[in-house]
């Protein structure tokens, strides 16, 4: 797979995760591995997407409207694209957030894998 297609697939998966989380009413935080959060409990799609896909590994955290932790997703970039979601919290809330993104990822693996 060429690099441009891989990046496009990763970016689409990220957009689907952010869109779904915000649609479900969650606030989103991003850690790119530094001290603290790059973005903390945001509901701005543009702010979130501007701070994602920056380094090799990122953590995305989801919070309810009261700021309570709901779960997280670990993103690892640079492999096949569709496998960008490397790990996640296992619960109903995260399953709902990831459903559309993972469906797309599975289609891309079938098509390009």
C-alpha positions as a Markdown table, in Angstrom:
| # | Residue | x | y | z |
|---|---|---|---|---|
| 1 | Unk | 0.0 | 0.0 | 0.0 |
| 2 | Unk | 1.3 | 3.4 | -0.8 |
| 3 | Unk | 1.9 | 5.9 | 2.0 |
| 4 | Unk | -0.7 | 8.4 | 0.8 |
| 5 | Unk | -3.5 | 5.9 | 0.9 |
| 6 | Unk | -2.4 | 4.7 | 4.4 |
| 7 | Unk | -2.4 | 8.2 | 5.7 |
| 8 | Unk | -5.9 | 8.8 | 4.1 |
| 9 | Unk | -7.3 | 5.7 | 5.8 |
| 10 | Unk | -5.8 | 6.6 | 9.2 |
| 11 | Unk | -7.2 | 10.1 | 8.9 |
| 12 | Unk | -10.6 | 8.9 | 7.9 |
| 13 | Unk | -10.7 | 6.6 | 11.0 |
| 14 | Unk | -9.6 | 9.5 | 13.2 |
| 15 | Unk | -12.4 | 11.7 | 11.8 |
| 16 | Unk | -15.0 | 8.9 | 12.4 |
| 17 | Unk | -13.9 | 8.5 | 16.0 |
| 18 | Unk | -13.9 | 12.2 | 16.8 |
| 19 | Unk | -17.3 | 12.7 | 15.0 |
| 20 | Unk | -18.9 | 9.7 | 16.8 |
| 21 | Unk | -17.6 | 10.8 | 20.2 |
| 22 | Unk | -18.8 | 14.3 | 19.9 |
| 23 | Unk | -22.2 | 13.2 | 18.4 |
| 24 | Unk | -22.6 | 10.9 | 21.5 |
| 25 | Unk | -21.9 | 14.0 | 23.7 |
| 26 | Unk | -18.5 | 13.2 | 25.0 |
| 27 | Unk | -15.6 | 15.5 | 25.6 |
| 28 | Unk | -12.3 | 14.4 | 24.1 |
| 29 | Unk | -8.7 | 14.8 | 25.4 |
| 30 | Unk | -5.5 | 14.0 | 23.4 |
| 31 | Unk | -2.1 | 13.0 | 24.7 |
| 32 | Unk | 0.8 | 12.9 | 22.2 |
| 33 | Unk | 3.2 | 11.5 | 24.8 |
| 34 | Unk | 4.4 | 14.7 | 26.4 |
| 35 | Unk | 3.8 | 16.0 | 29.9 |
| 36 | Unk | 0.0 | 16.5 | 30.1 |
| 37 | Unk | -2.7 | 16.7 | 27.5 |
| 38 | Unk | -2.3 | 18.4 | 24.1 |
| 39 | Unk | -6.0 | 19.0 | 24.2 |
| 40 | Unk | -8.1 | 18.6 | 27.4 |
| 41 | Unk | -11.8 | 17.8 | 27.3 |
| 42 | Unk | -12.7 | 19.5 | 24.1 |
| 43 | Unk | -15.8 | 19.4 | 22.0 |
| 44 | Unk | -14.3 | 21.2 | 19.0 |
| 45 | Unk | -13.8 | 18.9 | 16.0 |
| 46 | Unk | -11.3 | 21.2 | 14.4 |
| 47 | Unk | -9.2 | 21.6 | 17.5 |
| 48 | Unk | -9.1 | 17.9 | 18.0 |
| 49 | Unk | -8.3 | 17.0 | 14.5 |
| 50 | Unk | -5.5 | 19.7 | 14.4 |
| 51 | Unk | -3.8 | 17.9 | 17.3 |
| 52 | Unk | -4.2 | 14.3 | 16.0 |
| 53 | Unk | -2.0 | 12.4 | 13.6 |
| 54 | Unk | 1.1 | 14.3 | 14.8 |
| 55 | Unk | 3.4 | 11.6 | 16.2 |
| 56 | Unk | 3.7 | 7.8 | 16.0 |
| 57 | Unk | 1.5 | 6.9 | 19.0 |
| 58 | Unk | -1.4 | 8.9 | 20.5 |
| 59 | Unk | -3.9 | 8.4 | 23.3 |
| 60 | Unk | -7.5 | 9.7 | 22.9 |
| 61 | Unk | -9.5 | 9.9 | 26.1 |
| 62 | Unk | -13.2 | 10.3 | 26.4 |
| 63 | Unk | -15.1 | 12.0 | 29.2 |
| 64 | Unk | -18.8 | 12.5 | 29.9 |
| 65 | Unk | -20.2 | 16.1 | 30.2 |
| 66 | Unk | -19.3 | 16.1 | 33.9 |
| 67 | Unk | -15.6 | 15.4 | 33.1 |
| 68 | Unk | -15.8 | 11.8 | 34.3 |
| 69 | Unk | -13.5 | 9.3 | 32.4 |
| 70 | Unk | -15.3 | 7.0 | 30.1 |
| 71 | Unk | -12.5 | 5.2 | 28.3 |
| 72 | Unk | -9.6 | 5.6 | 25.8 |
| 73 | Unk | -8.2 | 4.6 | 22.5 |
| 74 | Unk | -4.5 | 4.1 | 21.6 |
| 75 | Unk | -3.7 | 5.1 | 18.0 |
| 76 | Unk | -0.5 | 3.7 | 16.4 |
| 77 | Unk | 0.3 | 5.2 | 12.9 |
| 78 | Unk | 2.5 | 4.0 | 10.1 |
| 79 | Unk | 1.4 | 0.3 | 9.6 |
| 80 | Unk | -1.3 | -0.6 | 7.2 |
| 81 | Unk | -3.7 | 2.2 | 8.0 |
| 82 | Unk | -6.8 | 0.1 | 8.9 |
| 83 | Unk | -5.0 | -1.1 | 12.0 |
| 84 | Unk | -4.4 | 2.3 | 13.5 |
| 85 | Unk | -6.6 | 1.6 | 16.5 |
| 86 | Unk | -4.1 | -0.5 | 18.5 |
| 87 | Unk | -5.9 | -0.8 | 21.8 |
| 88 | Unk | -9.0 | 0.5 | 23.6 |
| 89 | Unk | -11.0 | 0.4 | 26.7 |
| 90 | Unk | -13.5 | -2.4 | 26.6 |
| 91 | Unk | -17.0 | -1.1 | 27.4 |
| 92 | Unk | -20.3 | -0.3 | 25.8 |
| 93 | Unk | -19.5 | 3.4 | 25.4 |
| 94 | Unk | -16.2 | 2.9 | 23.6 |
| 95 | Unk | -17.9 | 0.2 | 21.4 |
| 96 | Unk | -20.4 | 2.8 | 20.3 |
| 97 | Unk | -17.7 | 5.4 | 19.7 |
| 98 | Unk | -15.6 | 3.0 | 17.6 |
| 99 | Unk | -18.4 | 1.2 | 15.7 |
| 100 | Unk | -18.3 | 3.3 | 12.5 |
| 101 | Unk | -14.5 | 3.7 | 12.5 |
| 102 | Unk | -13.9 | 0.0 | 12.9 |
| 103 | Unk | -16.5 | -0.9 | 10.3 |
| 104 | Unk | -14.6 | 1.4 | 7.8 |
| 105 | Unk | -11.3 | -0.1 | 9.0 |
| 106 | Unk | -12.6 | -3.7 | 8.3 |
| 107 | Unk | -13.8 | -2.6 | 4.8 |
| 108 | Unk | -10.4 | -1.1 | 4.0 |
| 109 | Unk | -8.6 | -4.3 | 5.2 |
| 110 | Unk | -10.8 | -6.4 | 3.0 |
| 111 | Unk | -10.3 | -4.1 | 0.0 |
| 112 | Unk | -6.5 | -3.4 | 0.4 |
| 113 | Unk | -5.2 | -6.1 | 2.7 |
